[in-house]
Amino acid sequence: MHTANVTLNDLFAQLGLASDDESIKRFVATHRPLPNEVLLPHAPFWTEAQGEFLHQAWKADAEWVPLIDTLDAMLRQPVEPPAAASEPAAPDAD
């Protein structure tokens, strides 16, 4: 695949994953946060081939690197805690 002007969607397609915007959001939401001590290519959710592609592309400083870095940053974002439900108002005391 020619990688000039590649997008995050192209990276997901190259990895053999669903590559539409909604699928990418779902993938990130499912797999984050990736701990800082785990290198992206070694994350447990990749197949061996996917991890090797990420490693080799990064090592070769391929045109995929900015997108790999973007994906890495997305996966390291902390999960937002759910908003606390507001407590019902106390009844007026007469």
URZIJO-V822711 format. One record per residue. N is the residue number from 1. RES is the residue in three letters. PHI is phi as a letter, one per 30 degrees, with the letter a starting at -180 (none if undefined). BURIAL is I if it has 9 or more other C-alpha atoms within 8 Angstrom, else O. Layout:
n = <N;N>
res = <RES;RES>
phi = <PHI;PHI>
burial = <BURIAL;BURIAL>
This chain:
n = <1;2;3;4;5;6;7;8;9;10;11;12;13;14;15;16;17;18;19;20;21;22;23;24;25;26;27;28;29;30;31;32;33;34;35;36;37;38;39;40;41;42;43;44;45;46;47;48;49;50;51;52;53;54;55;56;57;58;59;60;61;62;63;64;65;66;67;68;69;70;71;72;73;74;75;76;77;78;79;80;81;82;83;84;85;86;87;88;89;90;91;92;93;94>
res = <MET;HIS;THR;ALA;ASN;VAL;THR;LEU;ASN;ASP;LEU;PHE;ALA;GLN;LEU;GLY;LEU;ALA;SER;ASP;ASP;GLU;SER;ILE;LYS;ARG;PHE;VAL;ALA;THR;HIS;ARG;PRO;LEU;PRO;ASN;GLU;VAL;LEU;LEU;PRO;HIS;ALA;PRO;PHE;TRP;THR;GLU;ALA;GLN;GLY;GLU;PHE;LEU;HIS;GLN;ALA;TRP;LYS;ALA;ASP;ALA;GLU;TRP;VAL;PRO;LEU;ILE;ASP;THR;LEU;ASP;ALA;MET;LEU;ARG;GLN;PRO;VAL;GLU;PRO;PRO;ALA;ALA;ALA;SER;GLU;PRO;ALA;ALA;PRO;ASP;ALA;ASP>
phi = <none;d;c;d;h;d;b;d;d;d;d;d;d;d;d;i;c;e;c;d;e;d;d;d;e;d;d;d;d;d;c;c;d;d;e;e;d;c;d;e;d;c;d;d;d;d;d;e;d;d;d;d;e;d;d;d;d;d;d;d;h;d;d;d;e;e;d;d;d;d;d;e;d;d;d;c;d;d;d;d;d;d;d;d;d;d;d;d;d;d;d;d;d;c>
burial = <O;O;O;O;O;I;O;I;I;I;I;I;I;O;O;O;O;O;I;O;O;O;I;I;O;O;O;I;O;O;I;I;I;I;O;O;O;O;O;I;I;O;I;O;O;I;O;O;O;I;I;I;I;I;I;O;I;I;O;O;O;O;I;I;I;O;I;I;O;O;I;I;O;I;I;I;I;O;O;O;O;O;O;O;O;O;O;O;O;O;O;O;O;O>
